[in-house]
Amino acid sequence: MQRQYRIYPSEDAGSHVPYVSDIAASGVKPLFIACDAVQGTLFVLALMSERYLRHKGRLERNRYKAEKIMSTFAIIFATIGQIGLVLLSILDTYRHHRAHVICLGIFVVGIGIAAACSFCEFAMLRKKYYEVHWLRFSYILKLGWFIVAIGLAIAFVVLMGISNPDPGAIVEWTLAYWYGLFGIILMVDLLPASKRSQQREQKGGYIFGLDMTGSSRNLTNDAEVNCRSGTGSLSE
């Protein structure tokens, strides 16, 4: 049975499933570069925002230096990994195969270490804030993601060595979507800061940016004036 769809120049002979890198090396290369740059920036900004919000107390504060170190390392290695991601999309597998593989290794190692550091930080936070259900939920999500990611990475390396390239391509596509899921988890980690900000505004008399305490004082003053005027008329 002959393949009825496009065969990319960098594909192995006889393959039925193209690798992500094969498609990225084709005419859509500028789109891949732009998407990788935007995605990488958002990924690092999510980690930096978490660090900032914990420092400001909008999220549960880091109580120990080790937690801050893990958070800082996560940002550093995530930045390294995202630089590797952008470079591997520029140095495509068809024209710069060896450089592409090196950049792929930088990306995988960088993101792997960043994920491990983020997981360790949440493991320590979970022990100190055990009553916070959100932290426990995020910790379980990160643990599950990390275990599956290691399994997929090992499977990808093993399948790269077999003659049939299709299983390796399938695992690579799975890894790509699984990696995107981690970015979503990082974004979700920031949601409690928004909820906490709304609670503080409501406690302080602000709802949707409006000063409700001032308006209630004005209503009270008006009522007092009317009451006094009414009393005066009765006494007369």
Secondary structure in CASP SS format (residue, H / E / C, confidence):
PFRMAT SS
TARGET T0000
AUTHOR 0000-0000-0000
METHOD secondary structure of the structure
MODEL  1
M C 1.00
Q C 1.00
R C 1.00
Q C 1.00
Y C 1.00
R C 1.00
I C 1.00
Y C 1.00
P C 1.00
S C 1.00
E C 1.00
D C 1.00
A C 1.00
G C 1.00
S C 1.00
H C 1.00
V C 1.00
P C 1.00
Y C 1.00
V H 1.00
S H 1.00
D H 1.00
I H 1.00
A H 1.00
A C 1.00
S C 1.00
G C 1.00
V C 1.00
K H 1.00
P H 1.00
L H 1.00
F H 1.00
I H 1.00
A H 1.00
C H 1.00
D H 1.00
A H 1.00
V H 1.00
Q H 1.00
G H 1.00
T H 1.00
L H 1.00
F H 1.00
V H 1.00
L H 1.00
A H 1.00
L H 1.00
M H 1.00
S H 1.00
E H 1.00
R H 1.00
Y H 1.00
L H 1.00
R H 1.00
H H 1.00
K H 1.00
G C 1.00
R C 1.00
L C 1.00
E C 1.00
R C 1.00
N C 1.00
R C 1.00
Y C 1.00
K H 1.00
A H 1.00
E H 1.00
K H 1.00
I H 1.00
M H 1.00
S H 1.00
T H 1.00
F H 1.00
A H 1.00
I H 1.00
I H 1.00
F H 1.00
A H 1.00
T H 1.00
I H 1.00
G H 1.00
Q H 1.00
I H 1.00
G H 1.00
L H 1.00
V H 1.00
L H 1.00
L H 1.00
S H 1.00
I H 1.00
L C 1.00
D C 1.00
T C 1.00
Y C 1.00
R C 1.00
H C 1.00
H H 1.00
R H 1.00
A H 1.00
H H 1.00
V H 1.00
I H 1.00
C H 1.00
L H 1.00
G H 1.00
I H 1.00
F H 1.00
V H 1.00
V H 1.00
G H 1.00
I H 1.00
G H 1.00
I H 1.00
A H 1.00
A H 1.00
A H 1.00
C H 1.00
S H 1.00
F H 1.00
C H 1.00
E H 1.00
F H 1.00
A H 1.00
M H 1.00
L H 1.00
R H 1.00
K H 1.00
K H 1.00
Y C 1.00
Y C 1.00
E C 1.00
V C 1.00
H H 1.00
W H 1.00
L H 1.00
R H 1.00
F H 1.00
S H 1.00
Y H 1.00
I H 1.00
L H 1.00
K H 1.00
L H 1.00
G H 1.00
W H 1.00
F H 1.00
I H 1.00
V H 1.00
A H 1.00
I H 1.00
G H 1.00
L H 1.00
A H 1.00
I H 1.00
A H 1.00
F H 1.00
V H 1.00
V H 1.00
L H 1.00
M C 1.00
G C 1.00
I C 1.00
S C 1.00
N C 1.00
P C 1.00
D H 1.00
P H 1.00
G H 1.00
A H 1.00
I H 1.00
V H 1.00
E H 1.00
W H 1.00
T H 1.00
L H 1.00
A H 1.00
Y H 1.00
W H 1.00
Y H 1.00
G H 1.00
L H 1.00
F H 1.00
G H 1.00
I H 1.00
I H 1.00
L H 1.00
M H 1.00
V H 1.00
D C 1.00
L C 1.00
L H 1.00
P H 1.00
A H 1.00
S H 1.00
K H 1.00
R H 1.00
S H 1.00
Q H 1.00
Q H 1.00
R H 1.00
E H 1.00
Q H 1.00
K H 1.00
G C 1.00
G C 1.00
Y E 1.00
I E 1.00
F C 1.00
G C 1.00
L E 1.00
D E 1.00
M H 1.00
T H 1.00
G H 1.00
S H 1.00
S H 1.00
R H 1.00
N H 1.00
L H 1.00
T H 1.00
N H 1.00
D H 1.00
A H 1.00
E H 1.00
V H 1.00
N H 1.00
C H 1.00
R H 1.00
S H 1.00
G H 1.00
T H 1.00
G H 1.00
S H 1.00
L H 1.00
S H 1.00
E C 1.00
END
